[in-house]
Amino acid sequence: MSKPTAAERRYMEKVSKLPCCACGYGPPSQVHHVRKIERAREAGLTIPLCRVCHLGDFSIHKTPEQFEAVYGSQVLMLARTIIDVSEQG
């Protein structure tokens, strides 16, 4: 995996300034790469999650199916994130 470009780092910085797209906590948020998309490591395919929703006992990483059943799909969270980042300017 290659290092993110300057533009990708700027984009991920904007994502980290959004509240968690699951529970609404924050910002700051951790940047999660959406893994349901083949090129998941790209910066534009990221969503903001608080530490608990990202890595906690009930989280996108540890219980992904149950997490999405409660908070919605990562793809829908990604769509909202793209809109929110674009509104930041």
N, C-alpha and C positions, 0 to 999 in steps of 0.2 A: 504494500500500500504506500502510495506516495504522500509526501507532506502536503497539507492544504496550501493553496495559493494565498496570496494576500487578500484577494477578493473573497475567497472562501472563509478565511479567518474573520474578515469584517462581517460577513453574513452570519456566521456562528456567534459572533459577539452580539449581534442584534437579537438573535434567537435567545441567547442567555439573559437578555434584559426583559424578556416577556415572563409573565407568570406561568406557572405550571398549567399545561393545557388539560390536565386531568382534574386536579383538585382546586386549582386556582391560587395556590400558595405562591408567594414570592412577588416579584423577582428578588434576587437573581435565581436563575434556574440552571440545571445541568442540561447539556445538549445531548439528546438521544438520536442516534441514527436509525431511521425506520428500516427495519430488517425485512419487511415484507416486499420490498422492492429490490430487484436484482442488483442495482448499483448503489446499495445502501450507504456506502462509505462517503458518498458525495455530500458536501456541505449543504446543498440545497434540499437534501432529503432528511432534514433534522427537525425535531420538535423539542420544545422546552418542557422539562419535567423537574419537579422538586426532587431532592435526594431520596425521599421516602417512595415516591411513585416510580422513580428510576431504578433504585437498587434495594428497596426495603423488602420485608417478608411478603407483602402483597404488592407486587410491582410488575412493570412491563418486562423485566428480565426474569424474575423468579416464578411468576404465575401469569404468563402472557394471555392465555385464553380467558382466564377468570377476570383479569384486569380489563381486557377489551370488552367483556360482557357487561362490566359495570360502567366504564368510561367511554366506550365507543372504539372504533377501529383506529389504528395508527394512521391509516390513509386519510381518514376524515380529520384527525388531529393535524396531519401534515397540511391539508388544504387550508385549515383555519390559520395555521402558523404562517404559511406563505402570504395570506391576506394580511395578517397582523404585521409582518415584517415590511410588506410593501407600504402599509399605512404609516410606518415609522419614517419613511423617506430615505 
